[in-house]
Amino acid sequence: FMQIAGIRELPGYWTPFTSPLVTILAILVVPALVAFVLGLGVFKRRVKGAYFAILSQALAAAFAILLVGQQTIGGSNGLNRFRTFFGFNLNDPANKRMLFFIAAGVLLLVVALTRQLMYSRYGELLVAVRDQEERVRFLGYDPANIKVVAYVVAAFFAGIAGALFVPIVGIISPADVGIVPSIAFLIGVAIGGRATLLGPVLGAIGVAWAQSTLSENFPSGWIYAQGLLFIVVVGFFPAGVAGLIALIRRRKPREDAPRDETPDALPELEVAR
């Protein structure tokens, strides 16, 4: 991917974006193309459920091992010392601040696009495949094609996120594409609520904040806390925080609802006794 992205080594640091147009195309096209090929091979064979989860984690582990063996891109150390972003110096605090604003703006744009996708015809088909896949097949649709499109869109957005993540952090290594980050993403989705739009976003932000905060104070205990949090959420709050908030709102009585006068009569009954 280095030749496709135009990455080359200069004295003292790595600098991408020697060809901005090629780099942008690589960021957008390469992940989507890989996801399209993998999606066709997986979903056309009707791999789903636990088997799909195991296969996803196995692919992540295999890709991380493959990157470790590539010494031309740093091996286990990965790529580091990113100093520029499209010609802008990343050591400048103003440029760093602007990069955070760009990442936040891209996040809002992705959420808006995902919302439009959810309320489109394809979004309805995606929900139908999630709930009743066989019925969708009986109606004449191929669930595999619907899943492949979702897989490609997710990879497209993930490529953009990775391209913004690297300049902000300043390093990318095989450990960032292994099993542990995948589990962290799943925990964020489970905590936020997988059936909502903003739930996974808030869950991912919360998990990232907790990881950066607790791992500094409790380096050896964060992994156990992460696993315990995942078990508690999946076992007791399967809808996540968003589902819990919706449940509280449904149970909360409305202010304009008629009040029941029966409890007010109880003290009079006690006095009569």
Secondary structure, 3 states (H helix, E strand, C coil): CHHHHCCEEECCEEECCCCHHHHHHHHHHHHHHHHHHHHHHHHCCCCCCHHHHHHHHHHHHHHHHHHHCCHHHCHHHCEECECEECCEECCCHHHHHHHHHHHHHHHHHHHHHHHHHHCCHHHHHHHHHHHCHHHHHHCCCCHHHHHHHHHHHHHHHHHHHHHHHHHHHCEECHHHHCHHHHHHHHHHHHHHCCCCCHHHHHHHHHHHHHHHHHHHHCCCCHHHHHHHHHHHHHHHCCCHHHHHHHHHHHHCCCCCCCCCCHHHHHHHHHHHC
